[in-house]
Amino acid sequence: MAIMASRKHLKRFKSPVHWPIHPKEYKWTVKPSPGPHAIENSLPLMIIVRDILKVADNAREARKIINSGEVLVDGRPRKNYKFPVGFMDVVSIPRTGDVYRVLPDERGRLVLHPIDEENAGFKLCKIVNKTTIKGGRTQLNLHDGRNYLSDDEFRVGDVVKLSIPEQEILERIPFEKDSLGLVTGGRHTGEIGKIKKINITRSSMPNTAVIETGAGKTFLTLKDYVFVIGKDESVISLPGGK
């Protein structure tokens, strides 16, 4: 459900529940600007700097740090303190050497998970749609708002690996049986498991997938909730070893 608020401001008690701020400490909070992620699925850059990473004591300090270009998102400086940071974005602060990937925890909240230098050089994006544009070319629409021209090799549900900061497609990770998938919605949010079966329906009912975790637990979830990450879980290992 969409969050109702004014154009420029957002009351704290109306902010998404996954934001790490007290709903009644102050009346207002920063409202994300239009960008790659919806307000319900993002964290404003100021909240990341001030409330999560705590590299600033207040909003004024956070704005100063951000405006100086010291915070990078997907390898590029973002000077707008309202910039929406969302799922799979890579946040880095070169001055401190800290790098994080935005991932969901078991309660569906977005968290900043520390990653090493090797994993900081890429980002994973899910193909959520394919469109045909002028000239008959195929355009990939990714989950973070990016668009890329491609050939027919790519399918909706696949994931592409993008280089950071060049934003070039390095490889395709197909949505297929025996690949690992991260669940991004429903009661199993934050869990990683092997795709054992993909159920394609021929009706209005949604497609589903059977997931088996490393602990031997098997569950059914919507296919749209599964974000395939390849064959190696260490690529985006979640907090707590999930």
Disulfide bonds with the S-S distance in Angstrom:
none
